[in-house]
Amino acid sequence: MTITVDQIRAAAEQLAPPFRDVFRLHVFERRSYAEIATQLAIPPLTVGTRLTRARQKLRAILVQRHGASAP
């Protein structure tokens, strides 16, 4: 089974705001870590940490919803 962009967007809505915001800005709006850090007034390393955690949480949501074939 292939996960669609719409399914990823829907799953991303389940993330807590700090993770959702960083994920959305980086993945969907294609912003750099520096741009996200400036916009959210957080350090660039925090952007990286939140993005990593967002991906982990998103993966867990997708696996739960769509089975073990999620990325």
Helices and strands as residue ranges (DSSP letters): H 5-12, H 17-23, I 24-28, H 33-40, H 44-66
